[in-house]
């Protein structure tokens, strides 16, 4: 087992600091928690990503934290097994519910009848109390009985991480974290002057609300793969840096250059022995050839990645790689998207957009869930909007899930309202109140998620249908994934957790004499280098991919100024650059805002001021 554990760590690109001691402990972990060496290393990778460790080294100092991670993982598995078996894990919440159940002592005095047949969409409905109508209507419940763990949190609006490259911002914003008066929200979150509304142009992807899906055929999937390989082949040739690609499956003693997709010849996770290259039908008839990567001193690959490979195939059965190019040259033509597919907001009044400064944008970025797991009160969203009212960003970007299908109450089916009603009251109504309070200087952009219970379970995903006639130009929905421009700042976003999915499939090797690249930056760079919001193939079993729905919707045909990739992996802000050879690197800011709600507590969001370029930003990751 010791040798298997060492081999698994090495295969995943990790060195071991104190090998004898750490391997001994890992063997104990495998025995105590019934893990295989492969499962143990996979759990270590999750711990490594969550801790955001820079060096790919298994250190003795991290073993205790890793043990705690394994214990929590085991506890979650036990709870899940009991829930599936129909058993209930009692908690303090159940005890409080029983203690507060005073049905036996309640007064039988007749009271005012309650009309339960009222119009749910009437303005008089109290949205906060709808979920707890039976408690509040008794007249005996006080606000203290509805105190939630989220409301008891401390250290509100604390800055977890920040980058400040602009010494003075003209809008007069202050740091959101004040320690002198922690209880005074007006001191914690300073008010800022009124801003002009930003311009907004949405790049259309061909997806329309209500479109039909689940009609994709094997032919559609084959064409999607073939078109990706051909597109990247054309980009390599057009750059003038590489020779015309040839068939990598043909035996040849001379060096050749080929383009194809990384695949695995077996089930399970990709490893060095199972890597094959699938070339295009044009060059090889779609056949695959095994890849030998031993002569490469560094690489980072995953299934579905389209790469350029230099090397030779002496036998016709194995292509020996001497060079691997994983970044696709960005052509000038690609960056000029079809203007016919651009949708400008406020067409009838474009003059208002000229008042704001171009290439300058203030944003607040937040990703769901927007409510804690113990209720559907959406307290984190309410707190975020209170914060935004004081900061008054030009753009508030909210990324789903909004009505999370993974929420315990949604999964159990214990809610008394439809998913559309929950979205209307708890999300849209709050956003309408927000824009009405703040005024015309702000916009709200919603991006759906495949975890949204009130929306189509398909990817790529059409925009949400928002029937808000009063604020049609201020509350807008985007497709998932989607690209938009605000004040000429290009922003791309995708709510599928592609970073976490790639991290679970990627294998890499770091040059012995080179400095290891930060893993979060490397994962985000894959999106830019592949020019795709979802380059992984085959897709994760949790992603309802439909290849018949506008395949161009997944393309990232430009390097955005800001790339928003919400993930369960720890929050980050990274400065990326497209790594095309011989071409000036274009900078991009990659943002993972984290989740606004985590369990019964609060999470994080991002506040970003873009002041003309990637080297002129003020950005903070703030704990709610």
VEXMAR-547891 format. One line per 3 residues: number of its first residue (from 1); their letters; for each residue x, y, z of C-alpha. Coordinates in Angstrom, 3 decimals, padded with zeros to 6 digits. Layout:
NUM	a	X,Y,Z | ...
//
This chain:
1	xxx	000.000,000.000,000.000 | 002.895,002.370,000.774 | 004.207,002.001,-002.767
4	xxx	000.741,002.574,-004.230 | 000.289,005.753,-002.193 | 003.705,007.045,-003.297
7	xxx	002.881,006.218,-006.899 | -000.508,007.998,-006.735 | 001.048,011.166,-005.249
10	xxx	003.749,011.140,-007.926 | 001.190,010.608,-010.699 | -000.767,013.638,-009.448
13	xxx	002.393,015.788,-009.430 | 002.989,015.971,-005.651 | 006.324,015.558,-003.883
16	xxx	006.470,014.266,-000.290 | 008.458,016.214,002.299 | 009.140,013.663,005.065
19	xxx	008.353,010.578,003.048 | 008.579,007.824,005.676 | 006.519,009.601,008.327
22	xxx	003.854,010.966,005.954 | 003.408,007.694,004.042 | 003.017,005.857,007.360
25	xxx	000.264,008.246,008.413 | -001.416,007.948,005.009 | -001.518,004.164,005.358
28	xxx	-003.246,004.640,008.716 | -005.769,007.018,007.124 | -006.534,004.468,004.402
31	xxx	-007.159,001.740,006.960 | -009.204,003.870,009.384 | -011.412,005.476,006.731
34	xxx	-011.615,002.560,004.248 | -009.909,004.483,001.456 | -007.933,003.257,-001.524
37	xxx	-004.663,005.072,-002.309 | -006.386,006.715,-005.283 | -009.260,007.961,-003.070
40	xxx	-006.778,009.262,-000.489 | -004.828,011.299,-003.066 | -008.063,012.640,-004.564
43	xxx	-009.116,013.836,-001.081 | -005.674,015.421,-000.635 | -006.130,017.348,-003.898
46	xxx	-009.437,018.777,-002.650 | -007.733,019.782,000.625 | -004.806,021.235,-001.353
49	xxx	-007.136,023.353,-003.515 | -009.269,024.576,-000.599 | -006.165,025.591,001.351
52	xxx	-004.739,027.289,-001.781 | -001.279,025.847,-001.164 | 001.263,027.182,-003.637
55	xxx	003.834,024.361,-003.646 | 002.852,020.879,-004.902 | 004.438,019.304,-001.823
58	xxx	002.816,017.127,000.848 | 004.151,018.746,004.033 | 004.035,017.396,007.576
61	xxx	002.490,020.673,008.766 | -000.586,020.023,006.596 | -001.242,016.436,007.696
64	xxx	-003.297,017.399,010.777 | -005.513,019.652,008.668 | -005.841,016.874,006.093
67	xxx	-006.956,014.465,008.841 | -009.666,016.932,009.877 | -010.758,017.155,006.226
70	xxx	-011.068,013.352,006.050 | -013.072,013.259,009.284 | -015.519,015.890,007.993
73	xxx	-015.810,014.055,004.694 | -016.590,010.794,006.496 | -019.176,012.535,008.692
76	xxx	-020.935,013.959,005.626 | -021.006,010.521,003.998 | -022.565,008.966,007.129
79	xxx	-025.250,011.668,007.298 | -026.012,011.240,003.598 | -026.329,007.458,003.968
82	xxx	-028.741,007.830,006.880 | -030.863,010.359,005.002 | -031.072,008.034,002.015
85	xxx	-032.112,005.222,004.362 | -034.956,007.372,005.711 | -033.306,008.078,009.076
88	xxx	-033.209,011.582,010.517 | -030.196,013.143,012.233 | -031.608,015.258,015.055
91	xxx	-030.028,018.643,015.642 | -030.515,021.639,017.917 | -033.010,022.953,015.366
94	xxx	-035.310,019.989,015.993 | -035.077,020.497,019.772 | -036.011,024.182,019.460
97	xxx	-038.928,023.263,017.207 | -040.262,020.828,019.814 | -039.770,023.309,022.652
100	xxx	-041.565,026.041,020.699 | -044.462,023.739,019.780 | -047.136,024.989,022.156
103	xxx	-050.142,023.416,020.438 | -051.188,021.774,023.734 | -051.362,025.082,025.589
106	xxx	-052.582,027.379,022.872 | -055.557,029.647,023.511 | -058.791,028.504,021.888
109	xxx	-060.149,032.058,021.718 | -061.434,032.711,018.206 | -059.291,035.136,016.260
112	xxx	-059.522,036.977,012.990 | -059.809,034.486,010.115 | -056.882,034.409,007.716
115	xxx	-057.570,034.347,004.014 | -055.238,031.730,002.552 | -056.586,032.269,-000.969
118	xxx	-055.058,035.708,-001.488 | -053.191,036.559,-004.663 | -049.568,035.538,-004.149
121	xxx	-048.354,038.242,-006.515 | -050.295,041.077,-004.829 | -048.127,043.913,-003.476
124	xxx	-049.666,043.577,-000.023 | -048.116,040.141,000.560 | -045.436,040.115,003.254
127	xxx	-042.605,038.334,001.483 | -040.518,037.813,004.612 | -043.203,035.932,006.484
130	xxx	-044.654,033.797,003.694 | -042.501,030.809,004.540 | -043.338,031.083,008.236
133	xxx	-046.951,032.227,007.953 | -048.236,029.650,010.424 | -045.776,030.860,013.078
136	xxx	-046.284,034.592,012.672 | -050.060,034.464,012.293 | -050.492,032.917,015.756
139	xxx	-049.560,036.222,017.333 | -047.345,034.492,019.889 | -044.125,034.402,017.900
142	xxx	-041.701,037.224,018.411 | -038.752,038.208,016.239 | -036.402,036.648,018.774
145	xxx	-037.815,033.214,017.940 | -036.800,033.727,014.301 | -033.184,034.565,015.077
148	xxx	-031.057,032.504,012.706 | -027.396,031.450,012.878 | -026.695,033.843,010.002
151	xxx	-028.054,036.824,011.965 | -025.742,035.963,014.889 | -022.585,036.058,012.784
154	xxx	-019.708,038.359,013.693 | -017.025,040.135,011.677 | -019.461,041.418,009.057
157	xxx	-018.165,042.878,005.778 | -014.554,042.038,006.613 | -012.055,042.151,003.757
160	xxx	-010.540,038.688,003.184 | -008.248,039.719,000.324 | -007.576,042.888,-001.642
163	xxx	-005.535,044.289,-004.534 | -005.187,048.061,-004.764 | -003.179,049.373,-007.709
166	xxx	-005.038,052.692,-007.958 | -003.958,054.893,-005.019 | -006.934,057.260,-005.141
169	xxx	-010.322,056.501,-006.626 | -012.333,059.461,-007.816 | -015.585,058.130,-006.469
172	xxx	-014.381,058.630,-002.926 | -014.877,055.041,-001.813 | -013.483,053.997,001.525
175	xxx	-012.348,050.629,002.829 | -015.406,048.646,003.827 | -013.867,047.341,007.035
178	xxx	-013.886,049.745,009.988 | -012.984,048.454,013.430 | -013.803,051.559,015.443
181	xxx	-017.564,051.179,015.220 | -018.265,047.590,014.267 | -021.949,047.831,015.104
184	xxx	-022.550,050.956,013.049 | -023.217,049.832,009.487 | -023.062,053.408,008.214
187	xxx	-019.458,053.480,009.419 | -018.647,049.988,008.213 | -020.086,050.661,004.748
190	xxx	-019.615,054.265,003.700 | -022.031,055.976,001.371 | -020.601,057.040,-001.970
193	xxx	-021.653,059.747,-004.415 | -024.196,059.051,-007.154 | -022.818,057.426,-010.319
196	xxx	-023.875,057.641,-013.922 | -025.381,054.524,-015.470 | -022.913,052.368,-017.383
199	xxx	-023.441,051.333,-020.975 | -024.372,047.688,-021.485 | -024.057,045.532,-024.610
202	xxx	-024.852,041.813,-024.464 | -023.183,039.461,-026.941 | -025.900,037.141,-028.227
205	xxx	-025.277,033.393,-028.243 | -028.327,032.271,-030.213 | -030.093,030.868,-027.140
208	xxx	-033.664,032.064,-026.589 | -035.810,031.632,-023.456 | -038.153,028.679,-023.861
211	xxx	-035.980,026.975,-026.493 | -036.370,023.217,-026.992 | -033.630,020.977,-025.703
214	xxx	-032.788,017.264,-025.170 | -032.873,016.795,-028.946 | -029.132,016.448,-029.531
217	xxx	-027.924,013.480,-031.578 | -024.653,011.585,-031.729 | -024.024,013.478,-034.958
220	xxx	-024.276,016.795,-033.072 | -021.702,015.633,-030.525 | -019.350,014.410,-033.247
223	xxx	-019.664,017.698,-035.150 | -018.986,019.744,-032.005 | -015.695,017.899,-031.416
226	xxx	-014.682,018.018,-035.078 | -015.447,021.743,-035.376 | -013.346,022.526,-032.300
229	xxx	-010.334,020.637,-033.652 | -010.680,022.204,-037.105 | -011.065,025.706,-035.681
232	xxx	-007.914,025.338,-033.603 | -006.055,023.811,-036.554 | -006.897,026.879,-038.667
235	xxx	-005.718,029.157,-035.839 | -002.353,027.356,-035.613 | -001.815,027.607,-039.374
238	xxx	-002.994,031.248,-039.600 | -000.533,032.308,-036.895 | 002.389,031.414,-039.173
241	xxx	004.262,029.914,-036.213 | 003.578,026.268,-037.010 | 003.758,024.035,-040.064
244	xxx	000.726,022.464,-041.705 | -000.608,019.728,-039.348 | -000.355,016.126,-040.548
247	xxx	-001.752,012.723,-039.554 | -000.179,011.681,-036.191 | -001.248,008.018,-036.622
250	xxx	001.017,007.453,-039.619 | 004.486,006.009,-038.972 | 007.186,008.617,-039.610
253	xxx	010.824,008.963,-038.570 | 010.915,012.711,-039.187 | 009.462,015.294,-036.843
256	xxx	005.910,016.391,-037.588 | 003.292,018.720,-036.100 | -000.245,017.522,-035.346
259	xxx	-003.377,018.970,-033.773 | -005.884,016.928,-031.826 | -007.904,016.450,-028.647
262	xxx	-006.567,014.856,-025.471 | -008.568,011.716,-024.580 | -008.270,008.706,-022.286
265	xxx	-008.181,005.160,-023.620 | -009.782,003.755,-020.480 | -012.285,004.494,-017.754
268	xxx	-011.390,006.454,-014.662 | -009.073,009.369,-014.254 | -006.563,010.321,-016.934
271	xxx	-002.945,009.237,-016.303 | 000.312,009.232,-018.280 | -000.250,005.674,-019.545
274	xxx	-003.804,006.283,-020.793 | -003.287,009.523,-022.776 | -004.276,009.343,-026.443
277	xxx	-004.610,012.019,-029.127 | -007.702,012.140,-031.333 | -007.030,014.036,-034.534
280	xxx	-009.621,015.435,-036.944 | -011.531,013.357,-039.495 | -009.833,015.437,-042.188
283	xxx	-006.316,014.367,-041.172 | -006.669,010.914,-039.608 | -010.278,009.864,-040.067
286	xxx	-010.865,010.589,-036.385 | -008.512,007.822,-035.254 | -006.601,007.979,-031.965
289	xxx	-002.933,007.347,-031.250 | -001.240,006.827,-027.895 | 000.865,009.752,-026.639
292	xxx	004.238,009.342,-024.953 | 004.881,012.421,-022.770 | 008.071,011.261,-021.027
295	xxx	010.302,013.653,-022.994 | 008.309,016.734,-021.929 | 009.694,018.485,-018.866
298	xxx	006.381,020.211,-018.133 | 002.767,019.991,-019.242 | -000.798,020.337,-017.985
301	xxx	-003.480,018.333,-019.800 | -007.057,017.139,-019.320 | -009.638,015.242,-021.431
304	xxx	-011.164,017.462,-024.112 | -008.167,019.801,-024.360 | -007.196,020.619,-027.953
307	xxx	-003.416,020.855,-028.305 | -000.679,021.131,-030.884 | 001.872,018.319,-030.635
310	xxx	005.361,018.236,-032.105 | 007.229,014.934,-032.292 | 007.459,011.716,-034.290
313	xxx	005.753,008.328,-034.551 | 008.399,005.726,-035.430 | 006.139,002.662,-035.140
316	xxx	002.730,004.037,-036.073 | 001.343,002.992,-032.693 | 002.766,005.636,-030.333
319	xxx	003.439,009.322,-030.949 | 006.517,010.466,-029.000 | 005.932,014.116,-028.085
322	xxx	008.811,016.576,-027.955 | 006.674,019.726,-027.739 | 003.149,020.430,-026.547
325	xxx	001.295,023.696,-027.276 | -001.855,024.056,-025.167 | -002.680,027.678,-026.037
328	xxx	-004.494,028.474,-029.250 | -003.306,031.609,-031.116 | -005.963,034.315,-030.945
331	xxx	-006.660,035.729,-034.383 | -007.705,039.319,-034.880 | -010.818,038.189,-036.726
334	xxx	-012.003,036.241,-033.694 | -012.037,039.293,-031.468 | -014.438,041.223,-033.684
337	xxx	-017.618,039.392,-032.845 | -020.557,039.554,-035.187 | -022.157,042.946,-034.430
340	xxx	-025.550,041.590,-035.509 | -025.539,039.365,-032.430 | -024.905,042.224,-030.017
343	xxx	-027.866,043.501,-028.044 | -027.523,047.053,-026.795 | -029.591,047.939,-023.755
346	xxx	-031.253,051.408,-023.679 | -031.395,051.740,-027.485 | -033.995,054.421,-027.127
349	xxx	-031.798,056.621,-024.952 | -028.149,056.058,-025.802 | -027.119,059.567,-024.791
352	xxx	-027.231,058.653,-021.104 | -024.449,056.150,-021.690 | -022.126,058.845,-023.024
355	xxx	-022.039,060.561,-019.661 | -020.016,057.840,-017.971 | -016.285,057.415,-018.411
358	xxx	-015.354,054.734,-020.911 | -013.228,051.758,-019.778 | -014.030,052.536,-016.140
361	xxx	-016.474,050.345,-014.264 | -017.467,049.645,-010.671 | -018.967,046.233,-009.920
364	xxx	-020.158,044.026,-007.113 | -020.024,040.336,-008.059 | -021.793,037.637,-006.064
367	xxx	-022.605,033.970,-006.697 | -025.377,031.890,-005.154 | -026.728,030.223,-003.150
370	xxx	-028.276,033.415,-001.786 | -029.881,031.827,001.271 | -028.597,029.614,004.050
373	xxx	-029.416,025.912,004.263 | -031.561,026.242,007.412 | -034.262,028.469,005.850
376	xxx	-035.486,030.259,002.731 | -035.396,033.787,004.144 | -032.602,034.884,001.746
379	xxx	-030.897,036.868,004.504 | -027.478,036.939,002.756 | -029.080,038.512,-000.335
382	xxx	-030.824,041.129,001.807 | -027.508,042.004,003.488 | -025.760,042.195,000.121
385	xxx	-028.359,044.602,-001.251 | -028.061,046.779,001.866 | -024.309,046.884,001.240
388	xxx	-024.847,047.720,-002.440 | -027.245,050.552,-001.563 | -024.430,052.257,000.307
391	xxx	-021.646,051.490,-002.158 | -023.825,052.108,-005.248 | -021.831,050.211,-007.914
394	xxx	-022.654,050.813,-011.548 | -023.199,047.095,-012.056 | -024.411,044.400,-009.653
397	xxx	-023.696,040.960,-011.130 | -025.579,038.090,-009.479 | -024.788,034.552,-010.596
400	xxx	-027.069,031.615,-009.788 | -028.257,029.416,-008.297 | -031.068,031.680,-007.101
403	xxx	-033.601,028.988,-006.141 | -031.061,026.285,-005.387 | -032.196,022.745,-006.214
406	xxx	-029.599,021.510,-003.694 | -031.252,023.377,-000.790 | -032.580,020.874,001.804
409	xxx	-036.114,022.319,001.756 | -036.229,022.245,-002.054 | -034.889,018.684,-002.231
412	xxx	-037.370,017.418,000.358 | -040.301,019.217,-001.274 | -041.393,020.908,001.980
415	xxx	-041.928,024.385,000.487 | -045.511,025.615,000.057 | -044.797,027.865,-002.915
418	xxx	-043.782,027.147,-006.456 | -040.192,027.770,-007.494 | -041.299,030.644,-009.729
421	xxx	-043.087,032.287,-006.793 | -039.988,031.978,-004.614 | -037.880,033.542,-007.371
424	xxx	-040.422,036.335,-007.906 | -040.781,037.278,-004.238 | -037.375,036.572,-002.739
427	xxx	-035.198,037.617,-005.683 | -036.975,039.863,-008.190 | -039.045,041.806,-005.644
430	xxx	-035.916,042.569,-003.597 | -034.006,043.642,-006.729 | -036.850,045.905,-007.853
433	xxx	-036.852,047.561,-004.422 | -033.072,047.945,-004.696 | -033.031,049.685,-008.104
436	xxx	-035.990,051.844,-007.112 | -034.131,052.958,-003.982 | -030.751,053.501,-005.641
439	xxx	-032.063,055.144,-008.808 | -031.233,054.961,-012.490 | -027.446,054.955,-012.002
442	xxx	-027.185,051.226,-011.387 | -027.859,048.031,-013.324 | -028.437,044.456,-012.160
445	xxx	-027.304,041.521,-014.294 | -028.553,037.988,-013.531 | -026.847,034.834,-014.802
448	xxx	-028.732,031.536,-014.297 | -027.295,028.239,-013.095 | -028.076,024.608,-013.902
451	xxx	-028.862,024.295,-010.176 | -031.766,026.755,-010.489 | -034.972,024.832,-009.723
454	xxx	-037.068,027.455,-011.549 | -035.138,027.331,-014.830 | -034.273,024.933,-017.658
457	xxx	-031.909,022.147,-016.638 | -029.664,022.328,-019.688 | -026.225,023.665,-020.623
460	xxx	-025.651,026.017,-022.401 | -028.560,027.735,-020.707 | -030.900,030.472,-021.985
463	xxx	-031.418,033.676,-020.041 | -033.993,033.928,-017.269 | -037.381,035.318,-018.213
466	xxx	-037.766,038.519,-016.203 | -041.201,040.127,-016.444 | -040.287,043.432,-014.846
469	xxx	-041.706,046.102,-017.120 | -040.892,048.992,-014.760 | -037.161,048.212,-014.622
472	xxx	-036.644,046.428,-017.952 | -033.467,048.349,-018.770 | -031.978,048.033,-015.279
475	xxx	-032.618,044.362,-014.415 | -031.296,042.185,-017.234 | -030.561,038.475,-017.581
478	xxx	-027.667,036.887,-019.452 | -027.255,033.403,-020.921 | -025.072,030.846,-019.166
481	xxx	-022.298,031.136,-020.248 | -022.389,034.683,-021.543 | -020.342,037.705,-022.574
484	xxx	-021.243,041.358,-022.156 | -019.602,044.770,-022.379 | -020.144,047.500,-019.804
487	xxx	-018.441,050.824,-020.482 | -016.441,048.922,-023.149 | -015.078,046.566,-020.472
490	xxx	-015.516,043.004,-021.778 | -016.749,040.506,-019.179 | -017.252,036.753,-019.577
493	xxx	-019.019,034.567,-017.023 | -020.079,030.948,-016.559 | -021.840,029.515,-013.500
496	xxx	-020.934,025.853,-014.136 | -018.082,024.945,-011.750 | -015.638,024.205,-014.568
499	xxx	-012.583,024.953,-012.386 | -013.467,022.216,-009.911 | -014.290,019.772,-012.699
502	xxx	-011.026,020.383,-014.584 | -009.032,020.115,-011.340 | -010.473,016.636,-010.836
505	xxx	-009.408,015.485,-014.330 | -006.155,017.353,-014.974 | -002.699,015.809,-014.786
508	xxx	000.422,017.965,-014.860 | 004.175,017.936,-014.571 | 006.271,020.884,-013.419
511	xxx	009.754,021.542,-014.758 | 012.397,020.608,-012.205 | 014.300,023.873,-012.679
514	xxx	011.209,026.053,-013.103 | 009.002,027.768,-010.558 | 005.679,025.920,-010.204
517	xxx	002.724,027.911,-011.490 | -000.060,028.766,-009.079 | -002.665,026.050,-009.629
520	xxx	-005.677,028.368,-009.539 | -004.114,030.517,-012.258 | -003.313,027.426,-014.307
523	xxx	-006.886,026.125,-014.099 | -008.349,029.502,-015.088 | -005.784,029.839,-017.905
526	xxx	-007.149,026.658,-019.491 | -010.392,028.533,-020.220 | -008.516,031.323,-022.034
529	xxx	-006.074,029.033,-023.840 | -008.831,026.744,-025.116 | -011.120,029.663,-026.031
532	xxx	-014.032,027.759,-024.503 | -016.127,028.204,-021.368 | -016.368,024.409,-021.092
535	xxx	-013.391,022.662,-022.751 | -013.807,019.424,-020.763 | -014.906,016.344,-022.769
538	xxx	-016.655,014.141,-022.003 | -018.607,016.544,-019.789 | -019.183,015.851,-016.111
541	xxx	-022.119,013.580,-015.306 | -023.657,016.512,-013.410 | -023.669,018.819,-016.462
544	xxx	-026.696,018.413,-018.806 | -024.743,019.240,-021.954 | -026.823,019.626,-025.125
547	xxx	-024.666,019.895,-028.266 | -027.624,020.803,-030.475 | -028.113,024.129,-028.670
550	xxx	-026.007,026.851,-030.275 | -022.509,025.308,-029.901 | -021.058,028.792,-030.415
553	xxx	-022.510,029.702,-027.023 | -019.589,027.873,-025.368 | -016.951,029.678,-027.423
556	xxx	-014.791,032.357,-025.852 | -013.605,034.066,-029.030 | -011.978,036.991,-027.256
559	xxx	-009.828,037.552,-024.209 | -012.178,039.331,-021.788 | -010.963,042.011,-019.439
562	xxx	-012.717,040.197,-016.586 | -013.526,036.475,-016.430 | -015.994,035.450,-013.704
565	xxx	-015.825,031.750,-012.752 | -017.730,031.041,-009.511 | -016.596,027.813,-007.871
568	xxx	-016.781,025.794,-004.662 | -012.990,026.101,-004.612 | -011.742,028.884,-002.325
571	xxx	-012.311,032.440,-003.585 | -009.535,034.177,-005.541 | -008.646,037.045,-007.863
574	xxx	-005.849,036.276,-010.351 | -004.204,038.202,-013.186 | -003.958,035.924,-016.218
577	xxx	-002.373,036.316,-019.631 | -003.037,034.465,-022.872 | 000.110,032.463,-023.588
580	xxx	000.147,032.407,-027.387 | 003.666,032.287,-028.798 | 004.857,035.267,-030.792
583	xxx	001.784,037.308,-029.906 | 001.500,040.097,-027.371 | -000.040,038.620,-024.260
586	xxx	-003.432,040.025,-023.345 | -004.130,040.414,-019.648 | -007.318,039.180,-018.020
589	xxx	-008.593,039.344,-014.442 | -010.012,035.988,-013.307 | -012.467,036.227,-010.404
592	xxx	-013.951,033.499,-008.233 | -016.199,035.376,-005.769 | -016.917,032.254,-003.718
595	xxx	-020.463,031.565,-002.524 | -022.576,034.208,-000.787 | -024.019,031.600,001.581
598	xxx	-022.175,028.581,002.957 | -024.224,026.185,005.029 | -025.919,028.129,007.812
601	xxx	-023.371,030.952,007.644 | -022.248,033.665,005.296 | -019.749,033.424,002.476
604	xxx	-018.004,036.006,000.305 | -018.502,038.365,-002.628 | -016.240,040.615,-004.704
607	xxx	-016.174,044.379,-005.097 | -014.155,045.512,-008.113 | -013.238,048.892,-009.591
610	xxx	-011.811,048.651,-013.101 | -010.004,051.869,-013.977 | -008.857,051.469,-017.564
613	xxx	-006.755,048.293,-017.541 | -005.836,045.110,-015.703 | -002.995,046.957,-013.981
616	xxx	-005.344,049.650,-012.716 | -007.830,047.954,-010.425 | -009.044,048.054,-006.868
619	xxx	-010.590,044.747,-005.874 | -011.664,043.319,-002.524 | -013.043,039.930,-001.521
622	xxx	-015.479,040.729,001.275 | -017.020,038.340,003.795 | -020.763,038.899,004.089
//
